Amino acid sequence: MSWTLLRGTFTQRRTSILWYSVSLIAYSWLMTWFYPQIGGGQYADLIENMPPEMLALFGGTEVDFATLGGYFQTEYLGLMWMLIVASALIIFAGKAFAGEIGAGTMEFVLAQPISRVRFAITRVVALLIYIVVLAAASFVPIALFGPSYDINLSAAVFGKLFAFGCMFMFAVGGFSLLMSSLFRDGGRAGAITAGVMGTFWIADLVSNVSEAAEVIDPINIVTYWQPGKIINGDAVAPEAWWIYGVIGVVSLIASVLVFRRRDVA
């Protein structure tokens, strides 16, 4: 790994990293502040009057939406959170390989005394650090500001939520980086990743009201994303951790191997 390249990566991406982090912190605080304004009976009544299809659209159907976990999964950590972190990771990963090649700067970078494998590993490390930053921006405000609004997450719940969020982003980010290593255009790599995520989300939505899309549930990372269960103190499916981990590890290893042999001219 190259420390110089790692610092350069974050220097180049600092504006995007800052905006996404600040946006997540603000969004997290807003939803934390808003809970006591609409929590309890009012929120339960509101949820009961919503059609099941609408609930499935924002947070699935596996969590009791009148609970604290159901609130956060519906209003924050469901569809909107996935869109925000997925877009952040797709943009970051798209520029890691494909963006450099498409811009014609990859040859200049590799002309320096750095091997392709070392370059690729540095990009992987940068992605992992970015995932931790996004997780901190997403979940730390809930634990930090929550007690002021009668929201108290135990250390165990917070740690599990933080780790689960990192694993979800690990899978999305890893796949995004693999696509970036395969294509010369960051836009195409990002479009494919976004298309796959969109397909998973649609399949999850359809499977909530029909059995037609349940065939891909075992590998659907959107279906496994149930942060509300963790907040409520319940267990998520053990295979969720394995699916996220396997996708992330295999994708990152494959991205290094692909970039090692590909043409960058």
N, C-alpha and C positions, 0 to 999 in steps of 0.2 A: 504493500500500500504506500501511496505517496502523500505525505502530510501537506506538501506544498499544493498539490492538485486538489486535495480535500478542502483546504482553505480557499483556494481559488473557486471551487465549485459553489461554496456557500456565499462567497463574495458576489459572484455573478447572479446568483438566485436570491439575493437578500431581499429584494423588493417583493417578489412573489411570496417568499416565506413569511415576511413580515405581515403582509396583508391577509394571508390565509390564517395566520396565527391570531392576529388581532380580531379578525372576524369571528373566529371560533370562540375566543375568550368572551367577546361581547354577546354573542348568541347564547353561550352557556350561562353567563350571568343573567341575561334577560329572562331566560326560561326558569332559572332558579328564583329570581325575584317575582316572577309572574305566578308561581305555583300557589302561594298563600292567597293571592288575589282571587283565584278561581278554584282553588283546591277544595277537598272535602266534598260536601253534599252537592254544591253547585256544579263541580266538574263531573261528578257521577251522574247527575241529572242530564247534563249536556251530552255525555257519552251515550247514555241510554236512548237518547232521541236521535242518534246518528245511525244511518243504515249500515249494516255489516260490511257492505262493499266499500264504504268510505273508510271504515276502520281498517280494513285490510289494505287499502291504498297507502295509508301512512305508517302502519305499524304491525301488520299481520293480525293474527287472531289467537295467539298462544298466551297472551298476557292479559290479566284483568285490567282493563283500561281505567278503572276507578281507583287503582292503587298508585303509589308514587312511581313505581317502575313503569306502569302503563302510561302515566302522564308523560314521563320523559321519553319513552319510546315513541309515543304519538307526536308530541310537540317538538322534540329535539333530536333524539338519537335514532330515529327511524329513517324515512326516505330523505329528508333534507340533509341530515348529517352525512349519510352515505354519498349523496350527490356532491357535497362540499369536499369531503376528504378524497373521494375518487377523482374529482377534477384536479385537485392539488397534486395527487400522486401521478396522474396521467401526464400532466404538464411537466412535472419534474423529471419523470422517467423518460418522457419523449425527447427531452433535450440532452439526456445523458449520452446516448449513442447516435440515434437517428438524426437528432437536431444538429449535432456537430458534423456529421457526414453530409447532410443536406446543405449546410452552410459553407461547406468546403474548408472547415477549420480542423477537421480531424487529422489530416496529413501533417499539419504544422505541429499539432500536439504530440503526435507519435514520432515526429522528427527529433524530439527531445530524448534524453537518455532515460526512457521509461518503456517497459515492455507492455504489450497489449494486455496480458493477464494482470499485471500490476495496475494498469489504468482501469480495467474493468472492475477489479476488486475494490478500488477506491470509489468508483461510482456506486457499487453495491453498499459499501459502508456509509456513504453519503445518504443513500436512500433510507437505510436503517435509522440513521440519526434523525432524519426528517420525520420518519414515522413516530419516533418518540416525542419529537417536538409537537407534532399535531395531536398526539394523544394527551400530552400535558395541557395543551390549549383547550382540548375538548372536555377533560374530566377534572382537572385540578380546580377550576372555578366552582364546580359543584361542591367539592369537599371544603373549599376555602370559604365561600360565601354562604353555603347551605345552612350552617347553624344559625345565622342571623334571620333565616326565614323558616325555621323549624324543620329543616331538612338535614338529617344527621346520618351520614354514611359511615359505617364502621371501617376500621383500617382494612379488615379482611375483604369487605365488599368493594371498597375503593380499589384495592390492589387487584382484585379479580376483574373488575370492570376495566381498569387500565390495561391489564394484560390481554384481556379479550379484545379490546379495541385495537391494540397493537397487532394482534394476530390477524384480525380482519384486514387491516391495512397492509400487513405483511403479504397476504395473499394477493390483494389488488395491486400493490406496488411491485411485487415480484413478477406477476404476469405482465404488467405494463413495461417493466424493464426488458423482459424477454421479447416483447413485440418491438421495442425500440432497437434491440440488437439485430432483429431480422430485417428491418426496412431502412431505406435511405431517407425517408421523409417522416419527421416527427408527427405530422398531422395524420398520416395514414396509420401509423402505429397507435396513436391515440384514438382514432376513430374505431379501430378494431376492438381495442379494449373497452371503449364506451359501448360499442355494439354488444359485446359479450355481457357486460354488466346490465345493459338494458334488457337483454334476453332473459337473464336470470331474474330480474325484477318482475318482468311481465309474467314469467312462468310461476313465480311465487304468488303473484296477485291472482292469477287464474286458478292456481291450485287451492287457494282459500275458498273458492266457490265452486270448483269443479275438479274432478279427478283426472282430467285430460293431461295436465302438466305435471302430475306427481312423478312421472317417470324420471325426471332429472333432479328431483328433490335430494337424492343422496349426494350429489355434487354441487348443489345450488348454494353458493356462499351467502346469498341474500336470505335464503330460508333459515339458515343457521344463525343469522345475526339476531339475537334476542337479548339485548342489554337490559330490558325491563325485568327479565327473570332474575338477573344478577342483583339488580337494585332491590328487588323484593326479597332477596335472600334465598332464592330458589336456584337449582342447578340447571345449567344448559346442557344440551346433549354432548356427551363426551366426544363423539365423533366430530363435533364442530371444531374442536382444538386440533384434531388430527388432519381434517380436511384443509384448514387454513395453513397449518404447518407444512403439510406435504406440498401443497400448491406453491407456497412461498419458497421453500427450500429447492424444489425441483426447478422452478422457474429461474431463480437466481443462479443456480449452478449452470443451467442450460444457457443463460444469457452470457456468462463468462466464456463458456466453451464455443458458442456461436461467434461471438465477437473476436475470439482468438484467431479464427480461420477466415473471417469474411473479408471481402474487398472493400476498402474504405476510400478508394480513389474516385 
